[in-house]
Amino acid sequence: MENSLENTLPTGQLLEIIKYPSPVLTTKALEVEIFDQELKDLCQNMLYTMYKAPGIGLAAPQIGISKRIFVVDVDYKREETEEDSGEYTLSEFNPQIFINPVLCEHEGETIFQEGCLSLPEVFEDVKRFEKVKVNYQDTDGNDHSIEADELLSICLQHENDHLDGIVFIDRLSMLKKTFLKKKLIKAKREVSHNL
């Protein structure tokens, strides 16, 4: 793939992952207009943060930047070095960077249990399209298109939602969404109260 990096853990700066219900997670992100080294560095840092989290996708709003950027890698392997050591080796990287993505075609329907780095410890079944086509730009501003199914399709839809100010619990039933939002807001209050 044109925006893949070599098969080593990308180096970078570890960024803070913003937790729900921060306003940046419910705000529609702005298009990227400047394609420069700063953008490339940001994407590199996002990949590094995603792998360290660990996650398979990370959108710019999740690190407090309201721009239409996300990174994904649904292929990399994560293996514990020794049982119960808490240390892992990562390999077989296939990082992908999406700037100004547009979900332009979709078909089918599937249910997938999703989680999110901005909503730790919340996992719920979400209805998604089975296949999608996404038009996007790379870090140089070149146009690309990708057709995806299975886990990559789910991941692209999940991350693209972040750019529209949607977190995955917004896709649940009203009752479940209300329950989870109250629970998450209460947990955030308790954490800030204990600081």
TIVO-408521 format. One line per 8 residues: number of its first residue (from 1); for each residue x, y, z of C-alpha. Coordinates in pm, whole numbers, padded with zeros to 5 digits. Example, Ala and Ser with C-alpha at 12.3 -4.5 7.8 and 13.67 -1.06 7.14 Angstrom:
1) 01230:-00450:00780 ~ 01367:-00106:00714
//
This chain:
1) 00000:00000:00000 ~ 00128:00345:-00088 ~ 00125:00480:00268 ~ 00269:00174:00443 ~ 00585:00210:00645 ~ 00862:-00048:00678 ~ 00791:-00345:00905 ~ 00913:-00194:01232
9) 00727:-00016:01509 ~ 00695:00347:01396 ~ 00889:00580:01620 ~ 00714:00887:01749 ~ 00586:01082:02042 ~ 00326:00931:02273 ~ 00015:01150:02265 ~ -00258:01171:02528
17) -00579:00995:02425 ~ -00883:01209:02508 ~ -01160:01033:02697 ~ -01534:01067:02649 ~ -01727:01300:02710 ~ -01468:01561:02601 ~ -01630:01812:02357 ~ -01365:01746:02088
25) -01511:01394:02053 ~ -01858:01529:01972 ~ -01748:01802:01730 ~ -01731:01765:01351 ~ -01363:01784:01248 ~ -01226:02027:00988 ~ -01074:01931:00653 ~ -00696:01923:00627
33) -00578:02191:00384 ~ -00203:02204:00448 ~ 00004:01898:00359 ~ 00345:01957:00518 ~ 00604:01799:00747 ~ 00396:01893:01052 ~ 00111:01678:00916 ~ 00349:01387:00849
41) 00490:01415:01205 ~ 00138:01423:01351 ~ 00041:01106:01160 ~ 00363:00934:01271 ~ 00287:01025:01635 ~ -00071:00903:01595 ~ 00050:00566:01465 ~ 00299:00534:01751
49) 00027:00620:02005 ~ -00220:00376:01845 ~ 00028:00086:01864 ~ 00126:00169:02222 ~ -00238:00202:02341 ~ -00284:-00066:02192 ~ -00553:-00011:01931 ~ -00624:-00077:01564
57) -00737:00276:01482 ~ -00697:00632:01610 ~ -00862:00951:01488 ~ -00721:01302:01536 ~ -01013:01415:01759 ~ -00910:01139:02001 ~ -00584:01323:02062 ~ -00759:01660:02088
65) -00708:01774:01727 ~ -01026:01850:01534 ~ -00893:01756:01189 ~ -01016:01495:00939 ~ -00732:01246:00990 ~ -00722:00890:01114 ~ -00474:00603:01116 ~ -00547:00230:01120
73) -00370:-00105:01121 ~ -00592:-00412:01147 ~ -00313:-00651:01044 ~ -00036:-00615:01301 ~ 00036:-00893:01550 ~ 00067:-00839:01926 ~ 00217:-01123:02128 ~ 00305:-01136:02496
81) 00680:-01198:02540 ~ 00623:-01424:02842 ~ 00300:-01539:03004 ~ 00161:-01271:03242 ~ 00466:-01048:03181 ~ 00259:-00755:03056 ~ 00524:-00699:02787 ~ 00446:-00747:02421
89) 00623:-00769:02091 ~ 00453:-00614:01791 ~ 00515:-00727:01434 ~ 00375:-00746:01079 ~ 00278:-00379:01063 ~ 00052:-00248:00789 ~ -00013:00115:00891 ~ -00254:00318:00682
97) -00312:00692:00698 ~ -00637:00855:00585 ~ -00663:01231:00534 ~ -01001:01390:00449 ~ -01168:01049:00404 ~ -01511:01023:00243 ~ -01720:00709:00275 ~ -01864:00705:-00077
105) -02012:00357:-00124 ~ -02142:00086:00104 ~ -02330:-00242:00093 ~ -02459:-00511:00323 ~ -02499:-00510:00697 ~ -02310:-00672:00983 ~ -02296:-00664:01363 ~ -01957:-00631:01532
113) -01855:-00590:01895 ~ -01662:-00264:01914 ~ -01451:-00089:02172 ~ -01280:00250:02165 ~ -00962:00397:02312 ~ -01165:00702:02419 ~ -01424:00485:02598 ~ -01210:00233:02785
121) -01375:-00085:02910 ~ -01693:-00032:02705 ~ -01767:-00301:02444 ~ -02097:-00320:02258 ~ -02242:-00476:01942 ~ -02274:-00213:01669 ~ -02454:-00240:01334 ~ -02226:-00144:01044
129) -02207:-00175:00667 ~ -02044:-00499:00556 ~ -01838:-00339:00278 ~ -01734:00020:00217 ~ -01543:00226:-00034 ~ -01349:00525:00099 ~ -01187:00805:-00098 ~ -00905:00980:00088
137) -00575:01166:00058 ~ -00230:01067:00176 ~ 00011:01293:00367 ~ 00126:01451:00038 ~ -00231:01536:-00065 ~ -00252:01265:-00335 ~ -00596:01109:-00391 ~ -00659:00741:-00325
145) -00951:00501:-00297 ~ -00988:00179:-00101 ~ -01255:-00090:-00089 ~ -01277:-00275:00240 ~ -01469:-00556:00406 ~ -01448:-00747:00734 ~ -01247:-00584:01016 ~ -01097:-00309:00797
153) -01445:-00200:00689 ~ -01561:-00182:01054 ~ -01248:00010:01156 ~ -01280:00263:00873 ~ -01644:00331:00965 ~ -01562:00361:01337 ~ -01275:00605:01279 ~ -01468:00804:01018
161) -01747:00847:01274 ~ -01497:01016:01506 ~ -01439:01280:01238 ~ -01813:01355:01240 ~ -01830:01385:01619 ~ -01987:01040:01661 ~ -01866:00785:01917 ~ -01974:00425:01872
169) -02224:00434:02159 ~ -02420:00692:01954 ~ -02501:00400:01721 ~ -02675:00201:01998 ~ -03040:00201:02105 ~ -03153:00516:02286 ~ -03191:00325:02614 ~ -02844:00167:02602
177) -02683:00490:02481 ~ -02837:00694:02765 ~ -02732:00435:03024 ~ -02371:00421:02899 ~ -02338:00800:02867 ~ -02455:00851:03226 ~ -02216:00580:03346 ~ -01919:00730:03157
185) -01991:01086:03272 ~ -02024:00966:03633 ~ -01693:00776:03607 ~ -01519:01085:03466 ~ -01655:01299:03752 ~ -01530:01047:04008 ~ -01183:01041:03851 ~ -01152:01423:03845
193) -01289:01441:04202 ~ -01018:01199:04320 ~ -00731:01395:04160
//
